[in-house]
Amino acid sequence: MNAFTNGANNYFLLFGGELRNKTFSDELWLYNVSSNSWTRLRGPVPPSLRPVSQHSAAVVATPDDDTYLYVFGGRIRLDGGQFSCDLHRFSWTRQSWEFVSPDPAGLKSSAIRLAGHSMVYDEHAKLLIVFGGFGLSRTLSFRSNSLYFFNIEKNLWYKPSQTGAVPSARAFHSASILGEYMVVHGGNTHTHERDESCHSNGTFFYHLRCHEWHERRAPSDGQRGVFGHASAVAGKNLLLVHGGYDGTARSDLLVYKVPVYAIRDASLSESDKCKSHVTRADCLMNNRCGWCLLPRRTCESKRNSENACSEFSDDDRDRPPCKGLCEKLDQCVACATSER
C-alpha cells in the first residue's frame, strides 16, 4: 500500500495481492483518508498487467504535475514457479495503466525476476531502487541481496556494485527513504548452518549519494526479528514499523528514532550532520565526514569550505571521498545517464 497527497486530500493506493480464495488480483483500490472510503479505480488495463502477488510498488510525482504508481515484479503463479520482471505504471491524471518498456541498452529486465522484494523512489536521482527478494534459478527460488536501479527518465535498468555492510540475502523486508539514505529493516533471512534466524531484526542504511551500505544497531529491548511487516516515515526522523511475522503474526507498532544525520531537513548543513556523529564508528558511516583529532575529537565535514579540523585520523585521511554512483557501475550507458 502506498500513500500520496493530491491537493488537500490524502490517499492510499492498493494494487494486486493474494485473495481469500487463493487467487491473485489485478485490481487497484483507492482509500480516501478524509472520507474514510474505498473506491476501485477501473482505468484501461494493458494485457501485460497480470494478476500478481508479492510485488512492489512506489509512488512517483513528476514535473508535469502527474502522479504515477509504479508496480514491479511479483509472483504470477500460485505454485510459485513463475515470477514477473514487468514494470507498469498507473497515471493519476489519465486514470490508466501503461507498460514501461525498458531501453535495451541497459540491463535486460528478464534478468530481474523477483518476488518479496522492496522498491523505493529516490526523487533526487530519479531512480527506482529495488533490493532483495526471492529470485529464480530455473525453477528454484533463492533469497537475494542484489540491488537494481531503474532510471525513470531514460527507462534504463542497471545493477551497481555494493560495498560496505551489505545486508545478507533477504525477502519480505521493508525499505523507506529517509534523507540521503534508504533504510532497510527486517526480512526473512536464512543461510543453512550459518544463519538459522529466519527473522532479521537488522536495520541497514544505504547512502544514496555515496552508494555504500552501513548497519546501525538500535537497542532492541528484546524485540525479535520480523518479516512481512510494513514501514513508513513520520516527521523528520521517525521510522514506524508495524505488524509482520516472527513465528506468530504481530500487531506491534515500533518507532525507531533515526540518527540526526539521516534527518530529512534541508536546513541542516553537511557540517551539522557530521557533528551529530558522537562516536568514530558512526562518523565513518559517511564518507563526507572524518574523525578529527585536533583541535578536539569530533566528527567534522571533510569539505575544505566547512573544515574545522586541523588533523584527521590516519584512516580517515586515506579513506576515499564520496565519489557518487559512476564508481559503482560497469555499464558506460548507465554511467552516462546517472548523476555523477
C-alpha positions in Angstrom: 0.0 0.0 0.0 1.4 3.4 -1.0 0.4 6.9 0.3 0.3 10.1 -1.7 -1.3 13.6 -1.5 -3.3 15.3 -4.2 -4.4 18.8 -3.3 -6.0 18.8 0.1 -6.7 15.1 0.1 -4.6 12.2 1.3 -4.9 8.8 -0.3 -3.6 5.2 -0.2 -3.3 3.1 -3.3 -3.5 -0.7 -3.0 -2.8 -3.0 -6.0 -2.9 -6.7 -6.5 -2.3 -9.3 -3.8 -3.5 -12.8 -2.9 -7.2 -13.1 -2.2 -9.0 -15.3 0.3 -9.8 -17.9 -2.4 -6.1 -18.4 -3.2 -6.2 -16.4 -6.5 -4.2 -13.3 -7.4 -5.7 -9.9 -8.0 -5.1 -7.2 -10.7 -7.4 -4.7 -9.1 -6.4 -1.2 -8.0 -8.1 0.3 -5.0 -8.0 3.9 -3.6 -8.6 4.7 0.0 -9.6 8.3 0.8 -8.3 9.2 4.3 -10.6 12.2 4.6 -13.8 10.4 3.7 -12.8 7.0 5.1 -13.9 5.3 1.9 -12.6 2.8 -0.6 -13.0 3.2 -4.4 -12.0 0.8 -7.1 -10.1 2.5 -10.0 -11.1 0.9 -13.3 -8.9 2.6 -15.9 -7.8 0.8 -19.1 -5.5 -2.1 -18.4 -2.9 -3.5 -20.9 -2.8 -7.3 -21.4 0.7 -7.3 -20.0 -0.6 -6.4 -16.5 -1.4 -9.7 -14.9 -2.8 -10.6 -11.5 0.1 -10.6 -9.1 1.2 -11.0 -5.5 4.4 -10.3 -3.5 5.2 -7.4 -5.9 6.5 -4.0 -5.0 5.1 -0.5 -5.7 6.3 3.1 -5.4 4.6 6.5 -5.9 6.4 9.0 -8.2 5.4 12.6 -8.7 6.6 14.1 -12.0 7.4 17.7 -13.1 4.3 17.6 -15.4 2.1 17.5 -12.3 1.1 13.9 -12.7 1.5 11.2 -10.1 2.3 7.6 -11.0 2.1 4.3 -9.2 4.9 2.1 -10.4 4.5 -1.7 -9.9 7.3 -4.1 -10.4 7.8 -7.9 -10.3 5.9 -10.4 -8.1 4.5 -13.9 -8.2 2.2 -14.5 -11.2 1.5 -18.2 -10.4 0.2 -19.6 -7.2 2.6 -22.5 -7.1 5.5 -20.1 -7.0 7.0 -21.3 -10.3 6.9 -18.0 -12.1 8.0 -14.5 -11.2 7.4 -11.4 -13.2 10.0 -9.0 -14.5 7.4 -6.5 -15.8 7.2 -2.8 -14.8 3.9 -0.9 -15.2 2.7 2.4 -14.0 -0.7 3.9 -13.3 -1.3 7.6 -14.2 -3.4 9.5 -11.7 -4.2 12.2 -14.3 -5.2 9.9 -17.1 -6.6 7.1 -14.8 -5.0 4.5 -16.9 -2.2 1.9 -16.9 0.7 1.5 -19.3 3.6 -0.9 -19.7 7.0 0.6 -19.1 9.3 -0.7 -21.8 13.0 -0.7 -20.7 15.7 0.6 -23.0 17.6 -2.5 -24.4 20.9 -0.6 -23.8 20.6 -1.2 -20.1 20.3 -4.4 -18.1 17.8 -6.8 -19.5 14.7 -6.8 -17.3 14.3 -10.6 -17.9 17.3 -11.0 -15.6 15.4 -9.3 -12.8 12.5 -11.7 -11.9 11.7 -11.1 -8.3 9.1 -11.5 -5.6 9.1 -10.4 -2.0 11.5 -7.5 -2.8 11.3 -3.8 -1.9 11.2 -0.8 -4.2 11.5 2.9 -3.2 11.9 6.1 -5.3 14.9 8.4 -4.9 13.4 11.7 -6.1 16.8 13.5 -6.2 18.4 10.9 -8.7 15.1 10.0 -10.4 15.7 6.3 -9.6 13.5 3.4 -8.6 15.6 1.3 -6.2 14.9 -2.4 -6.0 16.5 -4.5 -3.3 16.4 -8.2 -2.2 13.5 -10.6 -2.5 13.3 -14.1 -4.0 14.9 -14.7 -7.4 14.6 -17.6 -9.7 17.3 -20.0 -10.9 15.5 -22.2 -13.5 12.6 -23.4 -11.3 14.3 -23.0 -7.9 13.8 -19.8 -5.9 16.6 -18.2 -3.7 16.8 -15.2 -1.4 18.7 -12.3 -3.0 20.6 -9.3 -1.7 21.0 -7.8 -5.2 20.4 -4.1 -5.8 18.9 -2.7 -9.0 18.3 0.9 -10.2 15.7 2.0 -12.8 16.2 5.5 -14.3 12.6 6.7 -14.9 13.7 9.4 -17.3 15.8 7.1 -19.5 13.9 3.8 -18.9 17.2 2.1 -18.1 17.9 -0.7 -15.7 21.3 -1.1 -14.2 23.0 -3.0 -11.4 25.5 -1.2 -9.2 28.3 -3.0 -7.3 27.8 -2.9 -3.5 30.3 -2.0 -0.8 30.2 -1.6 3.0 28.0 -3.6 5.4 25.9 -5.2 2.7 22.8 -6.9 4.1 22.5 -10.6 3.8 20.1 -12.1 1.3 16.5 -11.4 2.4 12.9 -11.1 1.4 9.7 -9.6 2.8 11.8 -6.8 4.4 10.8 -3.1 4.3 12.5 -0.1 2.8 12.0 3.6 3.2 13.7 6.8 2.1 14.9 9.0 4.9 17.0 12.0 4.0 20.0 10.7 1.9 19.5 7.1 3.0 17.4 4.1 2.0 16.6 2.4 5.3 16.1 -1.4 5.1 14.6 -3.2 8.1 14.0 -6.8 9.0 13.2 -9.5 6.4 13.1 -13.3 6.0 16.8 -14.5 6.1 18.2 -18.0 6.2 21.6 -19.5 5.3 21.8 -23.2 6.2 24.2 -23.9 9.1 25.3 -20.2 9.1 22.2 -18.1 9.8 19.2 -20.0 11.1 17.4 -16.9 12.5 14.8 -16.7 9.7 13.5 -13.4 11.1 16.0 -10.5 10.9 16.0 -7.5 13.3 18.8 -5.7 11.4 18.5 -2.1 10.2 20.7 -1.1 7.3 21.3 2.4 5.8 22.2 2.7 2.1 23.7 6.1 1.4 22.0 7.4 -1.8 24.9 9.8 -2.8 28.0 7.8 -1.7 26.3 4.4 -2.6 27.6 2.5 0.4 25.9 0.3 3.0 26.1 0.8 6.8 24.5 -1.2 9.6 23.0 0.7 12.5 22.3 -1.5 15.6 19.5 0.0 17.6 18.5 -1.2 21.1 16.0 -4.0 20.5 14.6 -4.2 24.1 14.2 -7.9 23.4 12.3 -7.3 20.2 12.6 -10.3 17.9 13.3 -10.1 14.1 10.3 -9.8 11.8 9.3 -10.1 8.1 6.2 -9.3 6.1 5.8 -6.1 8.1 5.2 -2.5 6.9 7.3 0.6 7.5 6.7 4.3 6.9 8.4 7.6 7.7 6.8 10.0 10.1 8.0 13.6 10.6 11.7 14.2 10.0 13.4 11.3 11.8 10.9 8.6 12.8 10.7 5.2 11.2 7.4 3.4 12.0 7.4 -0.4 11.8 4.1 -2.3 12.1 3.0 -5.9 12.2 4.8 -8.7 10.4 5.6 -12.3 11.4 8.2 -13.6 13.9 6.8 -17.1 14.4 3.4 -15.6 15.2 1.5 -12.8 13.5 2.4 -9.5 15.1 0.3 -6.3 15.7 3.0 -4.2 17.3 3.8 -0.6 16.3 7.5 0.1 16.8 9.0 3.5 16.5 12.7 3.9 15.6 14.2 7.4 16.1 16.9 7.5 13.4 20.2 9.4 13.9 20.4 13.1 13.1 22.5 12.5 10.0 19.5 10.8 8.4 17.0 13.5 9.2 15.0 15.0 6.3 15.9 18.6 7.0 17.3 20.9 4.3 18.2 23.5 6.9 20.9 21.1 8.3 24.3 21.6 6.7 26.7 18.8 6.0 28.8 20.1 8.9 25.8 19.8 11.3 25.1 16.3 10.1 28.8 15.3 10.6 28.9 16.8 14.1 25.9 14.7 15.0 28.0 11.5 15.0 29.2 11.1 18.6 31.5 8.1 18.0 34.2 7.4 15.4 32.4 4.3 14.3 29.3 6.4 13.5 31.4 9.1 11.9 32.7 6.5 9.4 29.2 5.8 8.2 29.5 8.9 5.9 32.5 9.3 3.6 32.0 13.0 3.6 32.9 13.1 7.3 36.1 12.4 9.1 37.1 11.8 12.8 39.0 14.8 13.9 41.9 14.5 16.4 42.8 18.2 16.7 41.8 20.6 18.0 39.2 18.3 19.6 37.9 14.7 19.0 34.8 15.3 17.0 33.3 14.3 13.7 33.7 17.0 11.1 33.0 17.6 7.4 36.0 16.9 5.1 34.9 19.7 2.7 37.5 22.5 2.8 34.9 25.2 2.9 33.5 23.8 6.2 36.6 22.2 7.6 37.1 22.9 11.3 39.7 20.2 11.8 43.5 20.6 11.6 44.2 16.9 11.8 42.1 13.9 10.8 42.9 10.4 11.9 45.1 8.4 9.5 42.3 6.1 8.5 40.1 9.0 7.6 42.8 10.7 5.6 43.2 7.7 3.5 39.6 6.8 3.1 38.2 7.7 -0.4 35.7 10.5 -0.5 32.1 10.1 -1.6 32.6 9.6 -5.4 29.0 9.1 -6.5 27.2 6.4 -8.5 29.5 6.1 -11.5 32.2 4.4 -9.4 29.7 1.5 -8.8 28.7 0.9 -12.4 30.3 -1.2 -15.1 28.0 -0.1 -18.0 29.0 3.0 -19.9 25.4 3.9 -20.8 24.4 3.6 -17.1 27.2 5.9 -16.0 26.4 8.4 -18.7 22.8 8.7 -17.5 23.5 8.7 -13.8 24.2 11.6 -11.5 27.9 12.0 -11.3 
